[in-house]
Amino acid sequence: PVTCDPGPGPYNPGQYPGLACSADICAIPCDPFPPENDTCNTLTVEADRDVPYRFAPVIGYDTGNTGVLRTAACRGSCGNPSASPGDLVLVLDRTGSMRPQDVAALQDASQAFLESLSPSLHHVALGTLGRSASAPPPGCPTTPSSSGGAGPWVPVGLRNDYDLTDNDPPDSPADLNSASPLVQGIACLTNSSTGTNLGDPMAAAGAHLLANGRPDVPRGILFMTDGEANQPAVGSPCNHAKTQAAAVEATDTSIITVAYRLLGVNCGGELATSVLAQMATDPVSGVVVTADDGGDGPGGLAPGCTNATSIAAENADGDHFLCAPSEAELTAVFIAAADALIADQNDKLRLIRIPG
């Protein structure tokens, strides 16, 4: 009654036929359809079915009844979408191909990404392409490493101090906590000159989430790049990127990839957009509204990102691969990625205990 008032008490089967209670909670029957139009926090579904027997016919029994089976689906308070926690890593490309205007657009987009989250729910870490310095100066944790083999891929660990206001709707432009290392790392982002390695930072982001994430909290990665993989020097850098992404995906971590200014660029004999599309995970929630060319499902080739029409179609097809053809679109794409990650986090929550 405190959350969603079902009506006057007493709350017992006499007043509410069908009421079911365990030692901890009660469920009162709810009808969300007209004319009742109840606002339901939990919908309980019951069913029974006659099923054929495989072996029992030899003793004269052909079918049996399952008995009543009960399951439940849960939304947030009074039927609103649930607000669920999430641990996220933002992985940003700041390699030499990123021009000053690209870096500035990336900073704006990353700040908007943080502004669209809720610090009380979402903890965020920051990863970089390439590595950051092992001993950066104060106030700039993303200072580039001078070596491709030394320094962290994730210079700022999971934090929730990035926004002190958490306004709804989010502030625009973003109004973040300038004292947060996460915000500082984005604000001082500068170019790295150590080549483009996509696989190892993806693996590092996944490992950071596993090692430092909260127990039973969904995990996600937003991975943005403007170039094809050319590191590590041994083997196929592009296949290495796909292999590492598949390993992260196997840990039940959502991956959204963003291709920035990648028009017709090849990576290991295939389009770089195809590589990124295959690195992305299939959405947990939502419906793919056109042929899915992203994620790890059939197709996975992402021939889009070549003109305005294909870019619009790519960004509306419901998968976890997105195109940002210029600095003007980067913020909108990052906000869309944040929405998709939050949707995935929400969809991974399940109500598992019901009275009965």
Disulfide bonds with the S-S distance in Angstrom:
Cys4-Cys78 2.41
Cys21-Cys26 1.89
Cys30-Cys40 1.46
Cys140-Cys188 2.09
Cys238-Cys267 1.75
Cys305-Cys323 1.60
